[in-house]
Amino acid sequence: MAVLLKVEERFPDGATHVVPMLYPTGRAIGKEEREQAERLDSFLAQHVPAIVNELTSTGKLSGNGLAKWHGLGVRLSFVDDPSLVSINDRDAGAIWLALRQHLPESLLPAGDEALTPAVLTKRLSTIESQRRLGKRHDHFERCYKLGKYSLQDVAWLTWSDFDAFLESPGLERDPRILPLLGSRARKLKRRLKRTEIRAVFKTLREAIPTKHKSRDTTSIPESDLRSLIDDAFSVAGV
């Protein structure tokens, strides 16, 4: 499928204008794909300012902490609407590139520059720079995944901790694991240190591997999953 992006194009008279471009390039785009891309672009133009206003009113727009990215992630659930975003564009990462063009700097990760038409045109100028665009595991894909959980279930983590959690596909696969980890962490009546959280994740990765001998926990009873988590905390010394 495809998304609509805005780039700069130099015309024969020497003038440069902002024009729409369907992405990815290099193949024919059908009428249905084009219409869906146009609907998404129109939706983003209206919806992103509303997101900014909502986050501003809740005080979550400042900083780069987990609460801010969770607030944004909750509001990115529209990417699950197949009339706006194809599953392929969501899973392959093209939607995050389209979204990024509409976001103000206040909703970009620290150090990221705004994806203006001029900046995007430059990034599309070489094959190598194109490869870095719209990839899976984009910052905003991670926000979207964070928003799938309640804030209570993830508030014991930092953004960096959640990022580390997503590096463990066996843990991410089972939607019960992170809430159960949060429930276990809250019993300690203190915030876990980064080293402790990483140790818990490491132990769980070993118990729920995805390479060589893969283990899928989605069908096991919750009581067994709690036991795995209790053991992970014990091995981590917390």
C-alpha positions in Angstrom: 0.0 0.0 0.0 1.1 3.6 0.0 1.1 6.9 2.0 1.1 10.5 0.8 4.1 12.6 1.5 5.0 16.2 0.7 8.2 17.0 -1.0 9.9 19.8 -2.9 10.1 19.8 -6.7 11.9 22.2 -8.9 9.9 23.2 -12.0 11.2 24.1 -15.4 10.9 27.8 -14.7 13.4 27.4 -11.8 10.8 27.8 -9.0 10.5 25.2 -6.2 7.1 24.1 -5.1 5.8 21.6 -2.5 4.0 18.7 -4.2 2.4 15.5 -2.9 4.2 12.2 -3.6 3.0 8.7 -3.0 5.5 6.5 -1.0 7.0 4.0 -1.5 8.2 5.0 -4.9 9.2 2.8 -7.8 6.0 1.0 -8.5 2.5 1.7 -9.9 0.0 2.9 -7.4 -3.7 2.0 -8.0 -6.7 4.2 -7.6 -7.8 2.6 -4.4 -4.4 3.0 -2.8 -4.2 6.6 -3.8 -7.6 7.4 -2.4 -6.7 5.7 0.9 -3.4 7.6 1.1 -5.3 10.9 0.5 -7.9 10.1 3.2 -5.1 9.4 5.6 -3.3 12.6 4.8 -6.5 14.6 5.3 -7.2 12.8 8.6 -3.7 13.5 9.9 -3.9 17.2 9.0 -7.0 17.5 11.2 -6.3 14.9 13.9 -2.7 15.8 14.8 -3.5 19.4 16.0 -6.2 17.8 18.1 -3.7 15.4 19.6 -1.4 18.4 20.4 -4.2 20.3 22.1 -5.2 17.3 24.2 -1.7 16.5 25.4 -1.2 20.2 26.1 -4.3 20.3 28.2 -3.2 17.3 30.2 0.3 18.7 30.8 1.9 15.8 29.1 3.5 17.7 26.2 6.6 18.8 28.0 9.7 16.6 28.5 10.4 13.3 26.9 9.3 10.9 29.6 7.2 7.8 29.4 3.9 9.6 30.3 4.2 11.9 27.3 4.9 9.0 24.8 2.1 6.9 26.4 -0.3 9.8 26.0 0.7 10.1 22.3 0.5 6.3 21.8 -3.0 6.1 23.2 -4.0 8.6 20.5 -2.4 6.7 17.7 -4.9 3.9 17.9 -6.4 5.2 14.6 -3.7 3.2 12.8 -5.7 0.1 13.5 -8.6 1.5 11.3 -8.2 -0.4 7.9 -10.1 2.3 6.1 -7.3 4.8 7.0 -4.2 2.6 7.2 -3.5 -0.7 5.6 -2.1 -3.4 7.8 0.9 -3.5 5.5 1.6 0.2 5.9 1.3 -0.1 9.7 3.4 -3.2 10.0 6.1 -2.1 7.5 6.4 1.3 9.0 5.2 3.7 6.2 2.5 5.1 8.4 5.0 6.4 10.9 6.8 8.4 8.1 3.4 9.9 7.1 2.7 10.8 10.7 6.1 12.3 11.3 5.5 14.9 8.5 2.5 16.2 10.4 4.0 16.3 13.9 5.3 19.5 15.5 8.8 19.5 17.1 7.2 19.2 20.5 6.1 15.6 19.6 9.4 14.5 18.1 12.0 12.6 20.0 14.8 14.7 21.4 17.4 15.5 18.7 15.1 14.8 15.7 14.5 17.5 13.2 11.1 18.3 11.8 10.4 16.3 8.6 9.6 19.3 6.4 9.2 18.9 2.6 12.8 20.2 2.1 14.2 17.7 4.7 12.2 14.8 3.3 13.3 15.7 -0.3 16.9 15.5 0.8 16.4 12.2 2.6 14.8 10.7 -0.5 17.7 11.8 -2.7 19.8 8.7 -2.2 19.0 4.9 -1.9 21.0 4.7 1.4 19.0 7.5 3.1 15.7 6.1 1.8 16.5 2.8 3.5 16.4 4.7 6.9 12.9 6.1 6.2 9.7 4.6 7.4 11.3 1.5 9.0 9.8 -0.9 11.5 10.6 -0.2 15.1 10.2 3.6 14.5 9.9 5.7 17.7 6.2 6.2 16.9 5.6 2.5 16.4 6.9 2.1 20.0 4.6 4.9 21.2 1.7 3.1 19.6 2.6 -0.2 21.3 3.0 1.6 24.6 -0.5 3.0 24.2 -1.9 -0.5 24.1 -1.3 -0.7 27.8 -2.9 1.3 30.7 -0.6 3.9 32.1 -0.7 2.0 35.5 0.7 -1.1 33.8 3.8 0.8 32.4 4.3 3.6 34.9 7.0 1.6 36.8 9.2 1.8 33.6 11.1 4.6 32.0 10.9 5.0 28.2 14.3 3.3 28.0 13.0 0.4 30.0 10.0 0.0 27.7 12.3 0.1 24.7 14.4 -2.7 26.2 11.2 -4.7 26.8 10.3 -4.5 23.1 13.7 -5.9 22.3 12.4 -9.2 23.7 9.8 -10.5 21.1 8.9 -13.5 23.3 7.8 -11.2 26.1 6.0 -8.7 23.8 4.1 -11.5 22.2 2.0 -12.3 25.3 0.0 -9.2 26.3 -0.3 -10.4 29.9 3.4 -10.2 30.7 3.9 -6.5 31.0 0.8 -5.9 33.2 1.9 -8.9 35.4 5.4 -7.5 35.7 4.0 -4.1 36.7 1.8 -5.7 39.3 4.8 -7.6 40.8 7.0 -4.5 40.7 4.4 -2.4 42.6 4.6 -4.8 45.5 8.1 -3.6 46.2 6.8 -0.1 47.2 9.8 1.4 45.4 11.0 2.0 41.9 13.2 -0.7 40.4 16.6 0.3 39.3 17.5 0.1 35.7 19.9 -2.7 36.3 17.2 -4.7 38.2 14.7 -4.3 35.4 17.2 -5.4 32.8 18.1 -8.4 35.0 14.4 -9.4 35.2 14.0 -9.0 31.4 17.1 -11.1 30.8 15.9 -13.9 33.0 12.5 -13.9 31.4 14.1 -14.0 27.9 15.9 -17.1 28.9 12.7 -18.7 30.2 10.7 -17.6 27.1 13.2 -17.9 24.2 12.5 -17.0 20.6 15.6 -18.5 19.0 16.5 -22.1 18.5 14.0 -23.6 21.0 11.1 -21.1 20.9 8.5 -21.0 23.6 5.0 -19.4 23.3 3.4 -18.5 26.6 0.1 -17.2 25.3 -1.7 -20.5 25.9 -0.4 -21.2 29.4 -2.4 -20.4 32.5 -1.9 -17.0 34.1 -0.8 -18.7 37.4 2.1 -20.3 35.5 3.1 -17.0 34.0 3.0 -15.4 37.4 5.4 -18.1 38.6 7.8 -17.4 35.8 7.7 -13.7 36.7 8.2 -14.4 40.4 11.2 -16.6 39.6 12.7 -13.8 37.4 12.4 -11.3 40.2 14.0 -13.8 42.5 16.9 -14.5 40.2 17.4 -10.8 39.7 17.6 -10.3 43.4 14.5 -8.1 43.9 
